[in-house]
């Protein structure tokens, strides 16, 4: 709770905001509640957080304002399965701010909530640290959703998902590849990256061709604005982030399982490992300088740390 947010002490004002909070508070109303303390983006998050908590309380027949420690704990227990620890922590801040401003006892200060959050933090640590692998199943689902679309954005994104997975692409590869890196010989398509030639599956090649039919520019992948206009320029990090976020959203993945720029590489490693490839072969396929990351992605953290230590200054 920020100490310089004025408390609301007049009974009629407290009752007014209670009525708003148990209904559906807007960012503008939250701004009034907190005396214009927060930024516009923060108000959007705070009001959304409160509405989520209030709806949980309504469905379970318990009070949201004032709320009990038990209600908050049950809410966190429900949300922990689909939210990051940082998001859950933010929820408790929102609940705490509302209670404190209106002069109610803050249920998030209870020892029980602190223990619950700590348990969630510890239990979720491995989930947060481990990059979610992009798999063939993910690719198949995205293919079903996007492959028949005539929209350039859909064609581009699906082509990226394919080559990201089949060629263990790094983020810089998406930025640096040009149409000159694609080669077709005797009906087979290849992608050349840093001296390595990757064979594309027939489906991946078809999706790439469908995208290139739309792309008149030299870069293999270009940015597309919100109006669907292509730009002659390489993808930047923000564009790549949005493309991967879109895949996560299309597949309805929970926050902690969302894809990152490493997801395709992790998925490629796990696939090769399951097919019997050795770590050194996987290292070469993914163009890693050491076997540290392939070891980590194949479930050998101790060996991975030993390899990483070789690159640390003494």
C-alpha positions as CSV (number, residue, x, y, z in Angstrom):
1,X,0.0,0.0,0.0
2,X,1.4,3.3,-1.0
3,X,1.4,5.5,2.1
4,X,0.6,8.7,0.2
5,X,-2.8,7.5,-1.2
6,X,-5.4,9.3,0.9
7,X,-7.7,7.1,2.9
8,X,-11.4,7.4,2.5
9,X,-13.0,7.9,5.9
10,X,-16.5,9.4,5.2
11,X,-19.1,6.6,5.6
12,X,-21.2,7.6,2.6
13,X,-18.1,7.5,0.4
14,X,-17.0,4.1,1.7
15,X,-20.5,2.7,1.0
16,X,-20.5,4.3,-2.4
17,X,-17.2,2.5,-3.4
18,X,-18.3,-0.7,-1.8
19,X,-21.3,-0.8,-4.1
20,X,-19.1,-0.1,-7.1
21,X,-16.6,-2.7,-6.1
22,X,-19.1,-5.5,-5.7
23,X,-20.5,-4.7,-9.1
24,X,-17.9,-4.0,-11.8
25,X,-15.4,-1.2,-11.2
26,X,-14.0,0.7,-14.1
27,X,-10.4,2.1,-14.5
28,X,-11.9,5.6,-14.1
29,X,-13.7,4.6,-10.9
30,X,-10.5,3.0,-9.6
31,X,-8.7,6.2,-10.4
32,X,-11.2,8.1,-8.2
33,X,-10.9,5.5,-5.4
34,X,-7.1,5.9,-5.3
35,X,-7.1,9.7,-5.7
36,X,-5.4,9.7,-9.2
37,X,-2.3,8.0,-7.8
38,X,-1.8,5.4,-10.5
39,X,-0.9,5.6,-14.2
40,X,-3.5,4.7,-16.9
41,X,-1.9,1.3,-17.6
42,X,-1.8,0.5,-13.9
43,X,-5.4,1.4,-13.5
44,X,-6.4,-1.0,-16.3
45,X,-4.5,-3.8,-14.5
46,X,-5.8,-3.0,-11.0
47,X,-9.4,-2.7,-12.1
48,X,-9.2,-6.0,-14.0
49,X,-7.5,-7.7,-11.1
50,X,-10.3,-6.6,-8.8
51,X,-13.1,-7.7,-11.1
52,X,-11.5,-11.1,-11.3
53,X,-11.3,-11.4,-7.5
54,X,-14.9,-10.0,-7.1
55,X,-16.3,-12.5,-9.6
56,X,-14.6,-15.4,-7.8
57,X,-16.2,-14.2,-4.5
58,X,-19.6,-13.8,-6.1
59,X,-19.5,-17.3,-7.6
60,X,-18.5,-18.8,-4.3
61,X,-21.0,-16.8,-2.2
62,X,-18.4,-14.9,-0.1
63,X,-17.7,-11.3,0.5
64,X,-15.1,-9.5,-1.6
65,X,-15.2,-6.3,0.4
66,X,-14.4,-6.8,3.2
67,X,-12.8,-10.1,2.3
68,X,-11.7,-12.8,4.6
69,X,-8.2,-14.3,4.7
70,X,-9.8,-17.6,3.6
71,X,-11.4,-16.1,0.6
72,X,-8.1,-14.6,-0.6
73,X,-6.3,-17.9,0.0
74,X,-8.9,-19.9,-2.0
75,X,-8.7,-17.3,-4.8
76,X,-4.9,-17.7,-5.0
77,X,-5.2,-21.5,-4.9
78,X,-7.5,-21.4,-7.9
79,X,-5.5,-18.9,-9.9
80,X,-2.1,-20.5,-9.2
81,X,-2.7,-23.2,-11.9
82,X,-2.8,-20.6,-14.7
83,X,-0.9,-17.6,-13.4
84,X,2.7,-16.6,-12.7
85,X,3.8,-15.9,-9.1
86,X,4.3,-12.3,-10.0
87,X,0.7,-12.0,-11.2
88,X,-0.6,-13.6,-8.0
89,X,1.5,-11.2,-6.0
90,X,0.0,-8.3,-7.9
91,X,-3.5,-9.6,-7.1
92,X,-2.8,-9.4,-3.4
93,X,-1.5,-5.9,-3.8
94,X,-4.7,-4.9,-5.5
95,X,-6.9,-6.5,-2.9
96,X,-4.7,-4.9,-0.1
97,X,-5.0,-1.4,-1.7
98,X,-8.7,-1.6,-1.9
99,X,-9.2,-2.7,1.7
100,X,-6.7,-0.2,3.1
101,X,-8.0,2.8,1.3
102,X,-11.5,2.1,2.5
103,X,-10.4,1.5,6.1
104,X,-11.0,-2.3,6.2
105,X,-8.5,-4.8,7.6
106,X,-6.2,-6.0,4.9
107,X,-6.7,-9.8,4.5
108,X,-3.5,-10.1,2.5
109,X,-1.4,-9.2,5.5
110,X,-2.4,-12.5,7.2
111,X,0.4,-15.0,7.9
112,X,-1.7,-17.6,6.0
113,X,-1.5,-15.6,2.8
114,X,2.2,-15.0,3.2
115,X,2.8,-18.8,3.6
116,X,0.6,-19.5,0.6
117,X,2.4,-17.1,-1.6
118,X,5.8,-18.5,-0.5
119,X,4.6,-22.0,-1.3
120,X,3.4,-20.9,-4.7
121,X,6.7,-19.1,-5.4
122,X,8.7,-22.2,-4.5
123,X,6.5,-24.6,-6.4
124,X,6.4,-22.5,-9.5
125,X,10.1,-21.7,-9.6
126,X,11.0,-24.5,-11.9
127,X,8.0,-23.8,-14.2
128,X,9.0,-20.2,-14.6
129,X,12.7,-21.0,-15.3
130,X,12.0,-23.8,-17.8
131,X,11.2,-22.6,-21.3
132,X,8.1,-24.1,-22.7
133,X,8.9,-26.4,-25.6
134,X,7.2,-25.8,-28.9
135,X,6.2,-29.2,-30.1
136,X,4.8,-31.0,-33.1
137,X,1.4,-31.0,-31.4
138,X,1.5,-27.3,-31.1
139,X,2.5,-27.0,-34.7
140,X,-0.3,-29.3,-35.8
141,X,-2.9,-27.2,-33.9
142,X,-1.6,-24.0,-35.3
143,X,-1.6,-25.5,-38.8
144,X,-5.3,-26.4,-38.4
145,X,-6.0,-22.8,-37.4
146,X,-4.0,-20.9,-39.9
147,X,-3.1,-22.9,-43.0
148,X,-6.2,-22.1,-45.1
149,X,-6.1,-18.4,-44.3
150,X,-5.4,-16.0,-47.2
151,X,-4.2,-13.3,-44.8
152,X,-0.4,-12.4,-45.1
153,X,-0.1,-12.2,-41.3
154,X,-1.4,-15.8,-40.9
155,X,0.8,-17.1,-43.6
156,X,3.9,-15.4,-42.2
157,X,3.3,-16.5,-38.7
158,X,2.6,-20.1,-39.6
159,X,5.8,-20.2,-41.8
160,X,7.8,-18.8,-38.9
161,X,6.4,-21.5,-36.5
162,X,7.4,-24.2,-38.9
163,X,11.0,-23.1,-39.6
164,X,11.5,-22.0,-36.0
165,X,10.8,-25.6,-34.9
166,X,12.3,-27.6,-37.8
167,X,15.5,-25.5,-38.0
168,X,16.0,-24.6,-34.3
169,X,15.9,-20.9,-35.1
170,X,17.4,-18.3,-32.9
171,X,15.8,-14.9,-32.6
172,X,18.6,-13.3,-34.6
173,X,17.9,-15.8,-37.4
174,X,14.4,-14.5,-37.8
175,X,15.9,-11.0,-38.2
176,X,18.7,-11.9,-40.5
177,X,17.4,-14.5,-42.9
178,X,16.7,-13.4,-46.5
179,X,14.9,-15.1,-49.4
180,X,18.4,-16.0,-50.7
181,X,18.8,-18.4,-47.7
182,X,16.1,-20.6,-49.2
183,X,17.0,-23.2,-51.8
184,X,15.0,-25.8,-53.7
185,X,16.6,-28.7,-55.4
186,X,14.8,-31.7,-57.0
187,X,11.6,-30.9,-55.2
188,X,13.2,-30.6,-51.7
189,X,13.5,-27.2,-50.0
190,X,16.4,-26.2,-47.7
191,X,17.1,-23.3,-45.4
192,X,20.8,-22.2,-45.0
193,X,21.7,-20.8,-41.6
194,X,25.3,-20.0,-40.6
195,X,26.8,-22.6,-42.8
196,X,24.3,-25.3,-41.9
197,X,21.7,-26.6,-44.4
198,X,18.4,-27.7,-43.0
199,X,15.9,-29.8,-44.9
200,X,12.4,-28.5,-44.6
201,X,9.4,-30.9,-44.5
202,X,7.0,-30.8,-47.4
203,X,4.4,-29.0,-45.2
204,X,6.9,-26.5,-43.9
205,X,8.1,-25.7,-47.5
206,X,4.5,-25.3,-48.6
207,X,3.7,-22.9,-45.8
208,X,6.9,-20.9,-46.6
209,X,6.0,-20.7,-50.3
210,X,2.5,-19.5,-49.4
211,X,4.1,-16.7,-47.4
212,X,6.7,-15.8,-50.0
213,X,3.9,-15.5,-52.6
214,X,2.8,-12.5,-50.4
215,X,6.2,-11.1,-49.6
216,X,7.8,-8.9,-52.3
217,X,10.8,-7.9,-50.1
218,X,14.3,-9.3,-49.7
219,X,14.1,-10.2,-45.9
220,X,12.6,-13.7,-45.5
221,X,10.2,-12.4,-42.8
222,X,9.0,-8.8,-42.6
223,X,6.9,-6.9,-40.2
224,X,3.1,-6.3,-40.8
225,X,1.3,-3.4,-39.1
226,X,-2.1,-3.6,-37.5
227,X,-3.8,-2.6,-40.8
228,X,-2.2,-5.5,-42.6
229,X,0.4,-3.5,-44.4
230,X,3.8,-5.1,-45.0
231,X,7.0,-3.1,-44.4
232,X,10.3,-3.6,-46.2
233,X,12.4,-4.2,-43.1
234,X,13.6,-7.0,-40.8
235,X,11.5,-8.1,-37.8
236,X,12.5,-6.4,-34.6
237,X,12.3,-8.0,-31.2
238,X,8.9,-6.6,-30.4
239,X,7.5,-8.1,-33.6
240,X,9.0,-11.5,-32.8
241,X,7.6,-11.3,-29.3
242,X,4.1,-10.6,-30.6
243,X,4.3,-13.4,-33.1
244,X,5.2,-15.9,-30.4
245,X,2.6,-14.4,-28.0
246,X,0.0,-14.9,-30.7
247,X,0.8,-18.6,-30.9
248,X,0.3,-18.9,-27.2
249,X,-3.0,-17.1,-27.3
250,X,-4.3,-19.1,-30.3
251,X,-3.5,-22.3,-28.3
252,X,-5.0,-20.8,-25.1
253,X,-1.8,-21.5,-23.1
254,X,-1.7,-20.4,-19.4
255,X,0.7,-17.5,-18.6
256,X,3.5,-19.7,-17.3
257,X,3.5,-22.0,-20.4
258,X,3.7,-19.2,-23.0
259,X,6.3,-19.4,-25.7
260,X,9.5,-17.5,-25.8
261,X,12.1,-17.0,-28.5
262,X,13.8,-20.2,-27.2
263,X,10.7,-22.4,-27.4
264,X,11.3,-23.7,-30.9
265,X,14.9,-24.6,-30.0
266,X,13.8,-26.4,-26.9
267,X,11.2,-28.3,-28.8
268,X,13.7,-29.3,-31.5
269,X,16.1,-30.6,-28.8
270,X,13.5,-32.7,-27.1
271,X,12.4,-34.2,-30.5
272,X,15.9,-35.1,-31.5
273,X,16.6,-36.5,-28.1
274,X,13.5,-38.7,-28.2
275,X,14.7,-40.0,-31.6
276,X,18.0,-41.1,-30.1
277,X,20.3,-38.3,-31.2
278,X,23.4,-37.8,-29.0
279,X,23.9,-34.5,-27.2
280,X,26.9,-33.6,-29.5
281,X,24.7,-34.1,-32.6
282,X,22.0,-31.9,-31.1
283,X,24.6,-29.3,-30.3
284,X,25.7,-29.2,-33.9
285,X,22.1,-29.2,-35.2
286,X,21.3,-26.2,-33.0
287,X,24.6,-24.4,-33.6
288,X,25.4,-24.1,-29.9
289,X,29.0,-23.2,-28.9
290,X,28.9,-25.8,-26.1
291,X,26.6,-28.7,-25.1
292,X,25.4,-26.8,-22.0
293,X,22.0,-25.9,-23.3
294,X,21.2,-29.2,-25.0
295,X,22.1,-30.9,-21.8
296,X,19.7,-28.6,-19.9
297,X,16.9,-29.1,-22.3
298,X,17.3,-32.9,-22.3
299,X,17.0,-33.0,-18.5
300,X,20.6,-33.1,-17.4
301,X,21.0,-29.9,-15.3
302,X,24.0,-31.0,-13.4
303,X,26.0,-31.8,-16.6
304,X,24.7,-28.5,-18.0
305,X,26.1,-26.5,-15.1
306,X,29.5,-28.2,-15.4
307,X,29.6,-27.2,-19.1
308,X,28.5,-23.7,-18.3
309,X,31.3,-23.4,-15.7
310,X,33.9,-23.9,-18.4
311,X,32.9,-20.6,-19.9
312,X,32.9,-18.7,-16.7
313,X,36.0,-16.5,-15.9
314,X,38.2,-17.9,-13.2
